[in-house]
Amino acid sequence: MTESSALRTDRYELTMVDAAIQSGTANRECMFEAFARRLPAGRRYGIVAGTGRLLDLIRDFRFGDAELDWLRDNNVVRPPTLDWLADYSFNGNIWGYREGDAYFPGSPLIQVDGTFAECVVLETLILSVLNYDSAVASAAARMVSVSLGRPLAEMGSRRTGEYSAVAAARAAYIAGFASTSNLEAGRSWGIPTMGTAAHSFTLLHDSEEDAFRAQVDAFGASTTLLVDTYNIERGIELAVQVAGPGLGSIRIDSGDLPTVAAAARAQLDSLGAVNTGITVTSDLDEFSIAALSASPVDAFGVGTSLVTGSGAPAAGMVYKLVAHKNAADEWVSVAKTSASKASVGGRKNAVRRLDATGTAREEVVLVDAGTPAATAADGSPAEDGTVERSLLVPLMVDGVVDDRYLGAAGTRLAREHNAAAMRELPIDAFRLGRGDAVIPTVYR
């Protein structure tokens, strides 16, 4: 039996529906929007992730008998609202940035069009997915950009919740990581999996040599041997002795990594293992990876920093009502004016302005633009060679999901789109030093 996600939400989502049903406003057509007011401190761009997971969750968002009974027993909402929830399915429209795209403050990442009741009940679900997945993808993209083409493996399952571990592996893969240690992420999303042995395997055996021999006997000389359980220099010597100069790789999980990696490379070469790779782990983040740029490291494994967004575990996105229809069936823009939390009302479209070299220069948000389809850029270059790329695509129409964005195929598509979006960013985007958004958001 599949567990319902309908109660993985905040109580006020349902109490708002309850009050709106009583007041007669529950069926008023509305436009909600998810966006980030700002990027995490010092970041120059963010990466959209979680869309494919979110579409699956929205499509299957249902209140079954168990959920309805609990709501009734705990007097959360009244009987008319329970009846409404019993029949709930989202039948509206969702537009959004393509998964894997870059975003900036104010980017209208998701637009949800439907009745107030059917849109507002999705708020917590939308934000919980986009905030976490985008935080991980944004951190992962920074790590990929400083790895200089060397592969990175996601290894953070033990540093986060069991469900978020799978989400993190997916987000990291979209942002350019090569593999994950998490098997469920491999099964669910088609991500390549990797992993050989931990220190416990070495400690299990009577000697390090016995452990290496058992692993090589099982997986062949192309395996990766963990050489730092006792003494790295002795571990490398034993690894090559057991596997021969054709040993696939060694892994180092401790020590001053630039110094240790350089010594390991020299030792491997002296033993004839010139093609044996060096993988390093040990609490890496984008800064320590960048510090290893000149070191003879062939691959990285990243855990804690990745799954916690490298200091920004949530992307800071919010979900706000930006427009609704009045009694005359006309759209009315609405917005918050609270200090430091003001929002921009109105239905919107967004385009990214690229210069003649294909480099992003502005994020242009078109306010009161109608549906994105009505104001989509045609991609034709202007006289100065600039091009406007439309950013919003239909993700769900009349409650039907665009299947291209789902499952393993959708994850691969998002990964491909991320690679293209990253090529558009100005070179300043890839600096790790503190800075503002690399391109401005302009409202028009």
Summary of the structure (lengths in Angstrom):
residues: 444
radius of gyration: 25.1
end to end distance: 49.0
largest distance: 82.3
contacts: 1521
relative contact order: 0.16
helix: 40%
strand: 19%
